[in-house]
Amino acid sequence: MRRAARSLSLLSGGSAGRTWSPSLFARGASEAPEGARLCFSTDGGDGSRVKIFDRDLKRKQRDRAAWLMRPSDCFVDSVAENLLDRLEDCKKTFPTALCLGGSLEAVRRLSRGRGAIQKLIMMDMSSDMIQQCKEREQDKPDKNIETLHVVGDEEFLPMKESSLDLVLSCLGLHWTNDLPGAMIQCKLALKPDGLFLAAILGGETLKELRIACTIAQMEREGGISPRISPLAQVRDAGNLLTRAGFSLPGVDVDEYVVRYKSAFELIEHLRAMGETNALQQRIPILKRETALATAAIYDSMFAAEDGTIPATFQVIYMTGWKEHPSQPKAKQRGSATVSFNDIQKQFGNES
């Protein structure tokens, strides 16, 4: 299901630290004292694993984003609201939830009792981001939710099997090198009939910037290099859920059009979200003349009458459940008792 595109404007400028639960964390995490941070390596040590993204660089970008993050971001908040809205469609409650990377603070702030979450584990690979989440929670605490904070990597989930009722990820999983593997780990951490909800950026994201940057590089450098990370296509999302073993998979898409004063303001917003380039095979420095040319081409090709420029963000929402006997199941192939041809003849005669 594809929803209508949304237009946004960015032209205007339980308590933390509770005792760790031994039933939730694997690898000795339950031994951490109150207020301690749990750190896990971002390098699995497997040289054969394909690495598209530089996870150490992404961690540093997340550290920077922690200090650039806006108190309220209309795009991030809209995505988090749409993700959390799906909990209102469920009669089931989710006492223990894990929020993975991405827009952690927006999810906590906007949850407002949805899903009847009692314990929320907030995990990010950036210790600075976790510290910011702690500080913001202290400013606006939610006494109804017990919040735990963990520094960990989505690619190596430090959770015990069948320990969670809900796994949420809002704009975070698209930076993993092994997205199917990360989703499989999420499924293993869920209890039977547990819910997986994720929002990732899709392949149509920043299409205007891709075009402008490609033209500028061709003109100024005589060739192109990857400046914007590859992202999953909508058709891949359903396959990812099925490959991870989720039942009742669901996928839908939103497109947001955010308007900025210039391409440079767009880049600053991407930095504040931790969404800048982290490709393993990248040229680390963008020449000044290429950057200026990109901004000029962006403005000439896409600027509106009021002088603002649009940036498209395609968000793919994925829903999947861990299998449980109570869930509806499709009948076996060949078990039908009525032919579609007979139905067509019956309705055809009536018309």
Phi, psi and chi 1 to 4 in degrees:
 res  aa     phi    psi   chi1   chi2   chi3   chi4
   1 MET       -  128.8  177.2 -179.8   65.8      -
   2 ARG  -108.7  124.8  179.6  177.0  -67.4  -86.2
   3 ARG   -89.4  164.7  -61.1 -177.8 -177.8  176.5
   4 ALA   -66.3  147.0      -      -      -      -
   5 ALA   -66.0  146.4      -      -      -      -
   6 ARG  -112.4  148.6  -57.2  163.4 -170.7 -101.7
   7 SER  -116.8  126.8 -178.9      -      -      -
   8 LEU  -125.6  157.6  -56.0  172.4      -      -
   9 SER  -124.9  134.4  175.5      -      -      -
  10 LEU  -118.7   34.6  -67.2 -179.2      -      -
  11 LEU   -79.4  -22.3  -60.3 -176.0      -      -
  12 SER   -84.5  117.3   60.3      -      -      -
  13 GLY   -13.7      -      -      -      -      -
  14 GLY       -  150.9      -      -      -      -
  15 SER  -106.5  155.8   63.8      -      -      -
  16 ALA   -77.1  163.5      -      -      -      -
  17 GLY    77.5   25.9      -      -      -      -
  18 ARG   -79.4  172.0  -59.5 -143.2 -180.0  170.0
  19 THR   -65.5  138.9  -55.5      -      -      -
  20 TRP   -71.0  141.4  -62.3   95.5      -      -
  21 SER   -90.6  121.3  171.2      -      -      -
  22 PRO   -68.6  -14.7   23.5  -32.5      -      -
  23 SER   -84.8   -7.2   62.8      -      -      -
  24 LEU  -102.6  -39.5  -64.4  176.0      -      -
  25 PHE   -99.8  139.2  -61.8   98.1      -      -
  26 ALA   -94.4  174.8      -      -      -      -
  27 ARG    60.6   37.3  -52.6  175.2 -167.4  175.7
  28 GLY    77.1   12.5      -      -      -      -
  29 ALA   -65.0  -25.7      -      -      -      -
  30 SER   -67.1  -14.6   60.6      -      -      -
  31 GLU   -83.7   -4.5  -60.1  173.0   -0.2      -
  32 ALA   -66.7  132.8      -      -      -      -
  33 PRO   -73.0  167.3   27.3  -34.7      -      -
  34 GLU   -60.7  133.4 -175.7  172.8  -10.1      -
  35 GLY    84.6   -4.2      -      -      -      -
  36 ALA   -79.7  160.2      -      -      -      -
  37 ARG  -108.0  139.7  -68.2 -161.6  -57.1 -113.8
  38 LEU  -101.3  125.2  -60.0  179.5      -      -
  39 CYS  -116.9  135.4  -61.6      -      -      -
  40 PHE  -128.6  145.4  -62.3   89.4      -      -
  41 SER   -66.7  143.9  171.7      -      -      -
  42 THR   -92.7    5.4   59.0      -      -      -
  43 ASP  -120.1  115.4 -173.5   -2.2      -      -
  44 GLY   -75.3   -9.6      -      -      -      -
  45 GLY    77.4    7.0      -      -      -      -
  46 ASP   -99.5  101.9 -176.5    2.0      -      -
  47 GLY   -67.8  -18.2      -      -      -      -
  48 SER   -82.1  -12.6   62.8      -      -      -
  49 ARG   -74.7  132.3 -171.4  163.6   61.2   94.7
  50 VAL   -69.3  129.3  176.1      -      -      -
  51 LYS  -116.8  106.8  -66.4 -175.9  179.0  180.0
  52 ILE   -86.6  -40.6  -58.6  172.2      -      -
  53 PHE  -109.5  147.1  -57.1  114.2      -      -
  54 ASP   -86.6   99.5 -174.6  -23.0      -      -
  55 ARG   -68.3  -32.0  -64.9  -70.4  -71.3  175.3
  56 ASP   -65.8  -40.3  -73.8  -28.6      -      -
  57 LEU   -65.2  -41.5  174.7   61.4      -      -
  58 LYS   -62.6  -37.4 -179.5   49.2   60.0 -179.7
  59 ARG   -61.7  -42.3  175.2  179.6   51.0   78.3
  60 LYS   -65.4  -38.0  -66.0  174.3 -176.7  177.0
  61 GLN   -65.4  -36.9  -68.8  174.4  -10.0      -
  62 ARG   -68.0  -36.3  -63.9  -76.4  -64.0  168.4
  63 ASP   -60.0  -45.8  -74.9  -19.4      -      -
  64 ARG   -64.5  -42.1  177.3  179.4   63.5 -174.6
  65 ALA   -62.5  -29.9      -      -      -      -
  66 ALA   -58.4  -34.7      -      -      -      -
  67 TRP   -94.0  -15.2  -56.1  104.2      -      -
  68 LEU   -97.1  -12.2  -63.4  176.1      -      -
  69 MET   -57.5  135.9 -173.4  169.5   53.0      -
  70 ARG   -81.7  149.1  -56.5  172.7 -178.1 -178.2
  71 PRO   -58.0  -35.2  -22.5   32.7      -      -
  72 SER  -145.8  126.0  179.7      -      -      -
  73 ASP  -120.8  115.2 -174.7  -43.7      -      -
  74 CYS   -62.4  -34.6   58.0      -      -      -
  75 PHE   -69.4  -51.3  166.5   63.0      -      -
  76 VAL   -61.0  -42.9  170.6      -      -      -
  77 ASP   -63.9  -38.0  -73.2   -0.7      -      -
  78 SER   -64.3  -42.3  -65.7      -      -      -
  79 VAL   -65.3  -44.4  175.7      -      -      -
  80 ALA   -63.3  -40.9      -      -      -      -
  81 GLU   -61.3  -45.8  -81.4  -79.6    6.7      -
  82 ASN   -64.3  -35.8  -76.2  -20.6      -      -
  83 LEU   -68.2  -45.1 -170.2   66.5      -      -
  84 LEU   -71.3  -25.4  -68.5  166.8      -      -
  85 ASP   -57.9  -29.1  -83.7  -13.7      -      -
  86 ARG   -65.8  -24.4  -74.1  152.3  174.2   76.6
  87 LEU   -69.0  -27.7  -64.4  177.8      -      -
  88 GLU   -71.3  -19.2  -62.9 -176.4   -0.1      -
  89 ASP   -81.6   -5.7  -61.1  -29.7      -      -
  90 CYS  -105.3  132.0  -56.9      -      -      -
  91 LYS   -77.3  -20.9  -64.7 -179.2 -179.7  179.2
  92 LYS   -72.5  149.9  179.4  179.2  170.7   63.3
  93 THR  -104.2  158.5   60.0      -      -      -
  94 PHE  -130.8   82.5  -54.1   94.6      -      -
  95 PRO   -59.3  -39.1  -22.1   32.9      -      -
  96 THR  -118.2  120.6  -55.2      -      -      -
  97 ALA  -128.8  147.6      -      -      -      -
  98 LEU  -117.3  129.3  169.7   66.3      -      -
  99 CYS  -110.7  120.1 -173.5      -      -      -
 100 LEU  -101.3  116.6  -74.3  175.1      -      -
 101 GLY    48.7 -160.0      -      -      -      -
 102 GLY    58.7 -131.9      -      -      -      -
 103 SER   -91.3   68.0  -52.6      -      -      -
 104 LEU   -59.5  -51.3  -67.0  169.8      -      -
 105 GLU   -65.0  -38.7  173.5   56.0   24.0      -
 106 ALA   -63.5  -39.9      -      -      -      -
 107 VAL   -63.3  -46.5  171.0      -      -      -
 108 ARG   -63.2  -44.4 -174.3 -160.9   66.0   82.5
 109 ARG   -68.4  -32.5  175.2  166.5   42.2   85.0
 110 LEU  -100.5    0.9  -60.9  171.8      -      -
 111 SER   -63.2  -43.5   59.6      -      -      -
 112 ARG    46.3   46.8  -65.8 -166.4  -66.2  -92.3
 113 GLY    80.5   -2.2      -      -      -      -
 114 ARG   -67.4  135.3  -76.1 -179.6  -80.0 -162.7
 115 GLY    81.6   -0.4      -      -      -      -
 116 ALA    51.3   44.6      -      -      -      -
 117 ILE   -71.9  129.3  -62.8  171.4      -      -
 118 GLN  -105.4  -33.1  -61.7  173.5   10.4      -
 119 LYS  -130.5  121.0  179.8  177.9  -67.5 -176.3
 120 LEU  -116.5  119.4  177.5   62.3      -      -
 121 ILE   -98.9  118.9  -55.4  165.4      -      -
 122 MET  -104.1  118.9  -58.4  176.4   69.9      -
 123 MET  -124.5  134.3 -167.3 -174.4   94.1      -
 124 ASP  -148.2  152.1 -161.1  -77.7      -      -
 125 MET   -75.6  -13.3   65.4 -168.3  -57.7      -
 126 SER   -99.8  120.8  162.8      -      -      -
 127 SER   -67.4  -33.0   58.3      -      -      -
 128 ASP   -66.3  -38.6  -73.8    1.3      -      -
 129 MET   -65.6  -41.4 -175.1   65.4   72.6      -
 130 ILE   -63.0  -40.3  -71.3  -64.8      -      -
 131 GLN   -64.0  -40.9 -176.3   60.8   34.5      -
 132 GLN   -62.9  -41.0  -79.6  -71.3  -21.2      -
 133 CYS   -62.0  -40.3  -69.9      -      -      -
 134 LYS   -60.9  -45.7  -73.6 -177.1  178.4 -179.4
 135 GLU   -66.2  -40.1  -67.5  175.9    0.9      -
 136 ARG   -70.6  -32.6  -65.6 -163.6  179.9 -167.9
 137 GLU   -67.5  -36.6 -175.6 -169.5    2.6      -
 138 GLN   -65.2  -32.6  -70.3  171.4   -2.3      -
 139 ASP   -70.5  -38.6  -66.3  -22.2      -      -
 140 LYS  -133.0   75.6  -64.7 -178.3  178.6  179.4
 141 PRO   -73.8  152.8   26.9  -33.2      -      -
 142 ASP  -114.3  106.1 -172.7  -19.1      -      -
 143 LYS   -70.1  -14.3  -63.3 -179.0 -180.0  179.3
 144 ASN   -86.7  -10.2  -63.4  -40.4      -      -
 145 ILE  -123.9  128.9  -61.4  179.3      -      -
 146 GLU   -85.6  122.9  177.2 -174.5   -0.8      -
 147 THR  -112.1  130.7  -53.1      -      -      -
 148 LEU  -116.0  146.9  -53.5  177.8      -      -
 149 HIS  -121.8  130.4  -62.9   86.1      -      -
 150 VAL  -132.7  133.5 -178.9      -      -      -
 151 VAL   -92.8  111.2  179.0      -      -      -
 152 GLY  -157.2  172.4      -      -      -      -
 153 ASP  -111.4  132.6 -165.3  -27.0      -      -
 154 GLU   -60.5  -25.6  -59.8   95.9  -34.1      -
 155 GLU   -77.6  -17.4  -66.3 -172.3   -8.8      -
 156 PHE  -135.2   76.8  -51.6   99.6      -      -
 157 LEU   -67.6  120.5 -159.4   62.0      -      -
 158 PRO   -89.4   47.3   34.0  -34.5      -      -
 159 MET  -119.5  145.0  -50.3  -57.1  -62.9      -
 160 LYS   -71.6  154.9  -76.1 -170.6  175.0 -179.3
 161 GLU   -65.7  143.1  -69.4 -170.9   24.8      -
 162 SER    54.2   43.9  -57.1      -      -      -
 163 SER  -113.8   -7.5   60.4      -      -      -
 164 LEU  -123.6  149.5  -57.2  170.3      -      -
 165 ASP   -95.1  -24.1  -59.7  -68.6      -      -
 166 LEU  -150.1  135.9  171.3   66.7      -      -
 167 VAL  -121.0  123.6  174.2      -      -      -
 168 LEU  -116.2  140.7  -75.8  163.1      -      -
 169 SER  -143.9  118.0  178.5      -      -      -
 170 CYS  -112.5  102.3 -177.2      -      -      -
 171 LEU    62.3   49.5  -59.2  178.1      -      -
 172 GLY  -134.4  -38.9      -      -      -      -
 173 LEU   -70.5  -16.8  -76.9  177.9      -      -
 174 HIS   -71.2   -4.7   50.9  -90.8      -      -
 175 TRP   -98.4    5.9  -71.1  111.2      -      -
 176 THR   -83.5  143.9   56.3      -      -      -
 177 ASN   -71.8  -30.9  -75.5  -57.1      -      -
 178 ASP  -124.7   81.4 -178.0   11.9      -      -
 179 LEU   -63.5  -44.7 -177.9   52.6      -      -
 180 PRO   -59.4  -40.9  -22.8   33.1      -      -
 181 GLY   -63.4  -40.7      -      -      -      -
 182 ALA   -64.2  -38.6      -      -      -      -
 183 MET   -70.3  -35.4  -67.9  171.1   64.1      -
 184 ILE   -62.8  -41.8  -70.4  171.6      -      -
 185 GLN   -63.0  -38.0  -68.1 -177.6   67.0      -
 186 CYS   -62.2  -42.3  -68.9      -      -      -
 187 LYS   -63.3  -42.0  175.8  179.0  173.7  -71.6
 188 LEU   -63.9  -33.3  -69.5  173.8      -      -
 189 ALA   -75.5  -17.0      -      -      -      -
 190 LEU   -80.7  146.8  -74.4  169.7      -      -
 191 LYS   -73.5  161.3  -62.4  176.2 -177.5  177.8
 192 PRO   -54.1  135.4  -28.1   36.0      -      -
 193 ASP    69.6   19.1 -154.2   28.2      -      -
 194 GLY   -79.1  158.2      -      -      -      -
 195 LEU  -113.2  136.5  176.7   60.6      -      -
 196 PHE  -111.7  123.8  170.2   77.8      -      -
 197 LEU  -127.6  128.1  -81.3  177.6      -      -
 198 ALA  -144.3  147.0      -      -      -      -
 199 ALA  -125.0  123.8      -      -      -      -
 200 ILE  -127.2  157.4   61.6  172.9      -      -
 201 LEU   -77.2  137.4  -66.8  178.4      -      -
 202 GLY   -98.3  175.1      -      -      -      -
 203 GLY   -63.9  -20.1      -      -      -      -
 204 GLU   -86.2    0.7  -67.4  -61.5  -52.1      -
 205 THR   -64.5  135.0  -62.6      -      -      -
 206 LEU    56.7   37.7  -61.0  178.2      -      -
 207 LYS   -64.0  -32.7   57.4 -174.2  178.6 -178.2
 208 GLU   -66.0  -43.1  -59.7   90.3   -8.8      -
 209 LEU   -66.2  -37.3 -178.0   59.3      -      -
 210 ARG   -60.0  -45.5  -67.4  176.3 -168.4  -91.6
 211 ILE   -64.1  -48.9  -66.8  170.9      -      -
 212 ALA   -62.9  -42.1      -      -      -      -
 213 CYS   -67.7  -38.7 -168.3      -      -      -
 214 THR   -63.7  -46.1  -61.9      -      -      -
 215 ILE   -63.3  -43.7  -65.0  174.3      -      -
 216 ALA   -62.5  -42.3      -      -      -      -
 217 GLN   -67.2  -38.7  -76.8 -171.3  -52.4      -
 218 MET   -63.5  -40.1  -70.5  -66.9  -66.7      -
 219 GLU   -72.8  -42.3  -71.5 -178.4   -7.5      -
 220 ARG   -93.5  -28.8  -57.0  -69.3  173.2  168.6
 221 GLU  -120.1   -8.3  -58.2  176.4   16.1      -
 222 GLY    75.0   15.0      -      -      -      -
 223 GLY  -175.3  176.2      -      -      -      -
 224 ILE  -124.9  151.7   59.7  174.3      -      -
 225 SER  -133.8  152.3   61.0      -      -      -
 226 PRO   -65.0  119.1   22.0  -31.2      -      -
 227 ARG  -113.1  -19.4  -74.0  -70.6  169.7 -171.3
 228 ILE  -125.3  131.5  -59.5  176.2      -      -
 229 SER   -66.1  146.1  -58.9      -      -      -
 230 PRO   -69.2  142.8   25.6  -33.1      -      -
 231 LEU  -130.3  158.4  -62.5  166.9      -      -
 232 ALA   -67.6  147.6      -      -      -      -
 233 GLN   -90.8  159.1  -60.9  -65.0  -34.9      -
 234 VAL   -58.8  -40.4  177.2      -      -      -
 235 ARG   -64.9  -20.7   61.2 -179.7  177.4  -88.5
 236 ASP   -81.6  -22.9  -59.6  -33.6      -      -
 237 ALA   -63.2  -45.5      -      -      -      -
 238 GLY   -61.9  -39.9      -      -      -      -
 239 ASN   -63.9  -36.6  -66.2  -26.2      -      -
 240 LEU   -63.3  -43.6  -73.2  168.2      -      -
 241 LEU   -63.9  -42.5  -71.9  165.5      -      -
 242 THR   -66.7  -42.1  -57.4      -      -      -
 243 ARG   -63.4  -34.8 -178.7  176.7  172.7 -176.1
 244 ALA   -75.0  -11.8      -      -      -      -
 245 GLY    92.9   14.9      -      -      -      -
 246 PHE   -76.7  144.8  -72.8  106.2      -      -
 247 SER   -97.6  162.0   59.0      -      -      -
 248 LEU    50.2   50.7  -53.1  176.3      -      -
 249 PRO   -68.9  145.0   26.9  -34.4      -      -
 250 GLY  -141.0  140.2      -      -      -      -
 251 VAL  -136.9  133.5  176.1      -      -      -
 252 ASP  -145.6  168.6   61.9  -61.4      -      -
 253 VAL  -132.3  140.7 -176.1      -      -      -
 254 ASP  -122.7  145.7 -101.4  -16.1      -      -
 255 GLU  -120.6  126.2  -78.8 -166.1   -3.3      -
 256 TYR  -112.2  134.4  -60.1   82.7      -      -
 257 VAL  -112.1  110.3  179.2      -      -      -
 258 VAL  -102.3  135.8 -173.8      -      -      -
 259 ARG  -106.4  138.4  -51.8 -157.7   71.6   86.2
 260 TYR  -129.2  161.4  -59.8   89.0      -      -
 261 LYS   -72.3  -31.6  -67.4  179.3  179.8  178.5
 262 SER  -159.2  170.6   68.3      -      -      -
 263 ALA   -64.9  -29.9      -      -      -      -
 264 PHE   -68.4  -34.8  -60.6  110.7      -      -
 265 GLU   -67.5  -36.0 -172.7  179.6   48.0      -
 266 LEU   -60.2  -45.5  164.6   59.8      -      -
 267 ILE   -62.3  -40.1  -61.3  -58.3      -      -
 268 GLU   -63.7  -37.2  -71.2  -57.4  -46.0      -
 269 HIS   -66.7  -40.9 -174.8 -149.9      -      -
 270 LEU   -62.2  -39.3  -66.8  176.1      -      -
 271 ARG   -64.4  -40.3  -73.3  175.8  177.4  167.2
 272 ALA   -67.1  -24.8      -      -      -      -
 273 MET   -91.7   -7.7  -67.7 -168.2  -64.1      -
 274 GLY    73.6   30.2      -      -      -      -
 275 GLU  -111.1   24.1  -65.7  -68.4  -20.4      -
 276 THR   -84.7  169.1   44.7      -      -      -
 277 ASN   -59.0  129.9 -173.6   14.1      -      -
 278 ALA  -134.0   29.5      -      -      -      -
 279 LEU   -65.0  142.7  -75.5  170.9      -      -
 280 GLN   -65.0  -44.1 -168.6   80.1   24.8      -
 281 GLN   -97.4   86.9  -57.3  -65.3  -31.1      -
 282 ARG  -138.9  155.6   68.8 -171.7 -176.9  -78.5
 283 ILE   -91.4  116.7  -62.5  176.6      -      -
 284 PRO   -65.4  -26.3   21.6  -31.4      -      -
 285 ILE  -116.3  129.1  -61.2  175.7      -      -
 286 LEU   -96.0  123.8  178.5   63.7      -      -
 287 LYS   -61.0  145.2  -64.8 -179.2  179.6  178.5
 288 ARG   -60.0  -42.6 -176.8  174.7 -177.6  -86.6
 289 GLU   -67.9  -31.1   60.1  178.1   11.9      -
 290 THR   -70.3  -39.3  -55.9      -      -      -
 291 ALA   -64.2  -43.4      -      -      -      -
 292 LEU   -65.4  -39.2  -66.4  173.4      -      -
 293 ALA   -65.1  -39.2      -      -      -      -
 294 THR   -61.0  -44.6  -61.6      -      -      -
 295 ALA   -63.8  -40.1      -      -      -      -
 296 ALA   -67.8  -43.2      -      -      -      -
 297 ILE   -66.4  -41.7  -67.7  169.2      -      -
 298 TYR   -56.4  -46.7 -157.9  133.5      -      -
 299 ASP   -65.9  -42.5 -174.5   75.6      -      -
 300 SER   -70.2  -31.1   64.2      -      -      -
 301 MET   -89.9  -31.0  -67.5 -176.9   67.8      -
 302 PHE  -126.4   -4.7  -58.8  106.0      -      -
 303 ALA   -63.7  142.6      -      -      -      -
 304 ALA   -86.3  177.0      -      -      -      -
 305 GLU   -64.0  -29.2  -67.4 -177.5   -2.1      -
 306 ASP   -83.8    3.2   60.9   -1.6      -      -
 307 GLY    91.0   -6.2      -      -      -      -
 308 THR   -83.5  159.2   61.6      -      -      -
 309 ILE  -117.1  145.1   58.8  169.3      -      -
 310 PRO   -92.6  150.9   33.8  -33.3      -      -
 311 ALA  -134.0  124.4      -      -      -      -
 312 THR   -91.4  130.8  -59.9      -      -      -
 313 PHE  -119.4  113.9  -67.5   87.8      -      -
 314 GLN   -93.5  123.2 -176.8 -173.4   55.4      -
 315 VAL  -114.6  124.8 -179.3      -      -      -
 316 ILE  -102.7  123.1  -57.3  173.9      -      -
 317 TYR  -101.0  130.3  -63.5   93.0      -      -
 318 MET  -121.6  135.9  -62.0 -173.2  -70.3      -
 319 THR  -129.1  132.9  -54.1      -      -      -
 320 GLY  -153.4  151.5      -      -      -      -
 321 TRP  -117.5  147.1  -63.9   81.3      -      -
 322 LYS   -77.1  138.7 -171.5  167.2 -177.3  177.7
 323 GLU   -59.2  147.1   62.9  -83.6   -1.3      -
 324 HIS  -156.4  144.2 -171.9  -92.3      -      -
 325 PRO   -58.1  -24.7  -24.8   33.3      -      -
 326 SER   -77.7  -11.4   65.1      -      -      -
 327 GLN   -77.4  145.5  -65.2  171.0   -5.2      -
 328 PRO   -65.4  144.3   22.4  -32.0      -      -
 329 LYS  -128.5  147.1  -66.7  179.9  175.2   60.4
 330 ALA   -70.6  145.1      -      -      -      -
 331 LYS   -67.7  155.3  -66.4  -70.4 -174.1  179.5
 332 GLN   -66.1  148.6  -68.8 -175.5   -8.1      -
 333 ARG   -60.9  130.8 -169.5  176.4 -176.6   87.3
 334 GLY    91.5    2.2      -      -      -      -
 335 SER   -91.3    1.7   62.2      -      -      -
 336 ALA   -67.5  145.6      -      -      -      -
 337 THR  -108.9   -8.2   57.8      -      -      -
 338 VAL  -124.9  135.3  178.8      -      -      -
 339 SER   -86.7  141.2  169.2      -      -      -
 340 PHE   -63.8  -30.7  -83.0  108.7      -      -
 341 ASN   -63.6  -40.2  -70.4  -28.6      -      -
 342 ASP   -65.4  -39.6  -65.0  -21.7      -      -
 343 ILE   -63.6  -43.1  -64.6  174.8      -      -
 344 GLN   -63.4  -40.8 -175.0  178.1   12.0      -
 345 LYS   -64.8  -39.4  -70.2  176.5 -177.9  178.5
 346 GLN   -65.5  -48.9  178.7 -178.1   -8.9      -
 347 PHE   -71.8  -29.9  -74.8   95.3      -      -
 348 GLY   -67.1  -37.9      -      -      -      -
 349 ASN   -68.9  -36.0  -67.2  -25.9      -      -
 350 GLU   -67.0  -31.9  -69.1 -179.9   -2.3      -
 351 SER   -80.8      -   60.3      -      -      -
